Amino acid sequence: MQGLSERKYAAHAGLSRGAIQKAKAAGRLVLFADGTIDAAASDRTRAAMTDPSKQRGNANAKLKPVPDAALSAVGETLREQGLPAPATGSNTTFLQAKTANEVLKAQERRLKLQKMKGELVDKAHAKALVFRLAREERDAWVNWPARVAALIAAELSAALSDAGQEVTLETSLMQKILETQVRAQLEELGAHVRFDFS
């Protein structure tokens, strides 16, 4: 016998015999011609082909450091859901990162479902609609003095003549005064009203 049996290699690797059989079937083990396992070569092959997060007892495995941006995203996602989150720069556990990933996937599915149901609107479309409605409202106010100036002038003239004063108000003057006041009001509103689409 050149190499190790499945049972001996399982003891060597710290795995069950079933795990060794799966690895053998998947081609992650190196076999000698007699069917026994080349332990050293199989260890290297398994290490290269196995996901480090799925390896048992591999606490000393060298993993790439996770960028702070990714850690802050994990923490933000966990905090949004009321779950404990590590501070940026501290050690984030694999379980915390996996939980954040699952939460993000659930949020993404919920958004897709809301979009399919028509509960969400396109941001660009909403901006265009608000802009169009605001423009229509502004235009209505800008045109208002021309529509009501003659009516206001006639009513004021009638009221003053009823009071014993004979005064005739010019429609053009009334319109000019109203336009000035309406434009001042629109400018003031424009300075204070802002839509935040973030």
Stockholm file with secondary structure:
# STOCKHOLM 1.0

chainA/1-198         MQGLSERKYAAHAGLSRGAIQKAKAAGRLVLFADGTIDAAASDRTRAAMTDPSKQRGNANAKLKPVPDAALSAVGETLREQGLPAPATGSNTTFLQAKTANEVLKAQERRLKLQKMKGELVDKAHAKALVFRLAREERDAWVNWPARVAALIAAELSAALSDAGQEVTLETSLMQKILETQVRAQLEELGAHVRFDFS
#=GR chainA/1-198 SS CCSBCHHHHHHHHTCCHHHHHHHHHTTCSCBCTTSCBCHHHHHHHHHHHSCGGGCTTCTTCCCCCCCHHHHHHHHHHHHHTTCCCCCTTSCCCHHHHHHHHHHHHHHHHHHHHHHHHTCSCCHHHHHHHHHHHHHHHHHHHHHHHHHHHHHHHHHHHHHHHHTTCCCCCCHHHHHHHHHHHHHHHHHHHHHHCCCCCC
#=GC SS_cons         CCSBCHHHHHHHHTCCHHHHHHHHHTTCSCBCTTSCBCHHHHHHHHHHHSCGGGCTTCTTCCCCCCCHHHHHHHHHHHHHTTCCCCCTTSCCCHHHHHHHHHHHHHHHHHHHHHHHHTCSCCHHHHHHHHHHHHHHHHHHHHHHHHHHHHHHHHHHHHHHHHTTCCCCCCHHHHHHHHHHHHHHHHHHHHHHCCCCCC
//
